[in-house]
């Protein structure tokens, strides 16, 4: 069973990596496999992670209704068993879906909850990918011309600079940003706005 649990992690990581590269088919394949194993083992944490990355794979594939359902499942399970930051991270995925659906009311509800969490935990410490949360919330606020977008971007830039400064070589620093779409997007907008060199 331990090997099977490890297999969930491997599949989840493969789904995440494929999604980060923009490969929707592989992301879907591995996310679906992770979910099947986690269901078979009744592994709730594994299911929460599987639904989370399956949601992003479905979003990438343009399967918006399915993606919304996956993120809602992840939120539901995480609300029962996980730390609040992982719930906020799944909400950011759902927010992303609602933005693509152009469902402003639903987006507003998710954004409000994420911003409330952000007030008490600015860095989203413990999240798998805090910059993805920042980027989604920033885009949502920008879309409705909410002035809080500037603060969210500043917080993201501060964290990005902190993380990048821990890396020793210029190559490592560049790869850390360039190989991940949402980190790269934050850097580009920050440069446009004169927040980064």
FENWO-V53190 format. One record per run of one state. SS is the DSSP state (H for helix, E for strand, L for the rest). FROM is the first residue (numbers start at 1). TO is the last residue. If there is no record, write none. Layout:
<<SS & FROM & TO> <SS & FROM & TO>>
This chain:
<<L & 1 & 1> <H & 2 & 20> <L & 21 & 23> <H & 24 & 40> <L & 41 & 43> <H & 44 & 60> <L & 61 & 63> <H & 64 & 81> <L & 82 & 83> <H & 84 & 101> <L & 102 & 103> <H & 104 & 120> <L & 121 & 129> <H & 130 & 143> <L & 144 & 147> <H & 148 & 165> <L & 166 & 169> <H & 170 & 178> <L & 179 & 180> <H & 181 & 192> <L & 193 & 197>>
